[in-house]
């Protein structure tokens, strides 16, 4: 699956599919998008990183994605 969503596809996703639901950023409807969220994690505002890290790990577990980034794992513990 491609890790690009069209505007229409992104609009159709429920808030629960986003790493930051209140901002509707970091969509993770599948494994490819979990990996994309991991790759773009560095662009997340510092104060939102712990919450995004936990969301990435939660969605990764659902899709069987191994997250090995020490940065994401570290923020998830905060």
N, C-alpha and C positions, 0 to 999 in steps of 0.2 A: 504494500500500500504506500502511496505517496504521502509525504509528510506535509503537504500543502492543502489547505482547506480553502474553498472559494468563500467569498463573503456570505453567500446564501447558506452554505453548509455550516459556517461558523455561527451565523445568526440562529440556525435551527437547533443548535446544541443547547441542552439545559445548563444552567449555571453550575451544576454539580460536576460537569465535565471539564471545568477549568481549574487550573492550579490556583488562580486568584479570582474566585467567582465574582466578587464585588466589582472587579475591574474587567471581568471577562477576558482575561489574558492567560496565556499558556494553556490552550486547549489540549486535552489528553483523552480523546475518544478511543484510542487504540495504542498498540505497542509502539508504532512508528512515531506517534506524537509524544509519547512518554520520553522516547529518546531525544526528540527535538526539544522538549522542555528542559531536559538535562543539558543539552548543548547550549541553549540560550539562557541558562540559569544566571550566568554572569551579568546579564543585562537587567536583572531584577533589582529594584531599589533595595538597598541594604536593610531597611527596617522590615521588609516583607519576605526576606530570604528564608528565615526559619519556617514560616508557614508554607511557602512554596516548596521547600525541601521536604517537609512532611507529606505534602500533597503528592509530590513526585514519587516518594517511596510507597505511598498507599496505592496509587494507580499502577506503579511498576509491579507490585505484588499481585494485583488483580490480573495483569497481562503476562506475568512470568518473565519480566524484564529484570536483569541483574544490574543494579546501580552500584558501581564501584567507586564513584567519585568521592574522594575524601572530603572535598569541600561540601558537597551536598549532605553526606553522612554527618559531618560536623555540625552544620546548621540545623539539621533535623533534631539534634540532641538539645538544642537551645530552648 
